Amino acid sequence: MLAAWIGQARSAELTLVPVEVNGQPGVKALDPDGRIVAVMSLEIAGGVVQALRGIANPEKLAHLGRVADTRRLLREGRARRMA
């Protein structure tokens, strides 16, 4: 699942930045203009990944900074794939 998400991020020209999320490792995905698209975190216990969590709701991301227009990104990505 994480590998698929990383592949989608690359095709959408997103930058993945390592961050700490609630004390666990994670990444924030930024659009080409540096706006936040999503935040993903791994819950690790005993050295094993227990859960992968993601937030893409713009209202929940707004406190972290400027939030990307995800619909625009999806439209542009679709257009690139069709070209």
Beta strands, then each sheet from edge to edge (+ up, - down):
strand 1: 15-21
strand 2: 24-30
strand 3: 36-45
strand 4: 48-55
sheet 1: 1+ 2- 3+ 4-
end
